[in-house]
Amino acid sequence: MVLAALIFLNAMLSVNADLKAACANKAAGDICEYVNNKGTCCSMIRNAAKKMEKFCRDCEKPGAKTHSECTIHSRQGYLGCFSKPEDAAVFQVCVGQTKGGQCMYETAASTRGGGTPAYNTSGNCIAHFYHQGIMCLEAIGDEDDEECHGKGVGQPCTHSKSANAICTHHPRRGTWMCSAPKEESAVFAVCQGQKKGSPCSYTSSGSHGTDAGLMQGVCNPHDETGSSGKGTTHSAMMCMDPDDLKTPPTATDAPSEDAEGFPLVLIIIAAAAVFSCLILAAGVYVMLRRRRAKKPTSSPLPAPNAEMVVGTPVSQSGEKVTP
């Protein structure tokens, strides 16, 4: 069992290395590819009711490549060349099928928890609880679904780190999982209540393909990373490496306290300027009124009782003066 666990761990590390290396020096949304020697095989089989039914499973395809685009992991926040979720058997078996109809696919073998062989999973083509993509999902967990045995989607389950965990399906594989709210993870928690573009940092444990140690970046909504991420995107704010983003958030996306207070300062200055202008104008008006009141008229009226000469002037002798 120890040997099997080591083989599985090495396989996972190799896959993580490949999907990360395929996006080296790239950003979310860039085209990527790498050899994974795997694919999805579908065929028509006769079910228990003697009717033909579509059946899909993962299969080995030597030399097969994953053709995808670099995407920010929806829960861990790192950049990788993840296979398109709609290419997996759990999605492909519902392509062309009636929504809500019965479906069956093969769940691949696993070495985790002591190892389990491949087995067939029956369910219905319904929307996933989180991303709403149509998948072949079970309504009630089976005996081998541990915490979710006998439970449906949304029912509480016992989690080692969270008191708010619920039963749901894995967003890509469709298997049952006791899932803690993603917002409780450090990559989300440090950005709660923060603005887009705000600096952020947290310490990663190095699990689920992430790098261990101090992570520094900026807060950004996952669905604005520049990648299509069909079936796995959400709008929650995460702490991301700005180098992984097609268009990194700018400083204007996260204004500082000084920047937010700047418009108020402008309003105060403008109001003071207008008030000063009004006082100055009033002073000039009063001064002009006073000057007008002191200025003499150009043709003063004659003084009272002054003699006025009317008619033609005459000489002192009374003779008429020729003009």
Secondary structure, 3 states (H helix, E strand, C coil): CHHHHHHHHHHHHHHHHHHHHCCCCCCCCCEEEEECCEEEEEEEEECCCCCEEEEEEEEECCCCEEEEECEECCCCCCEECCCCHHHCHHHHCCCCCCCCCEEEEEECCECHHHCECCEEEEEEEEECCCCCCEEEECCCECHHHHHHECCCCCCECCCCCCCCCEEEECCCCCCEEEECCHHHCHHHHCCCCCCCCCEEEEEECCCCCCCCEEEEEEEEEHHHCCCCCCCCCCCCEEEECHHHCCCCCCHHHCCCHHHHHHHHHHHHHHHHHHHHHHHHHHHHHHHHHHHHHHCCCCCCCCCCCCCCCCCCCECCCCCECCC
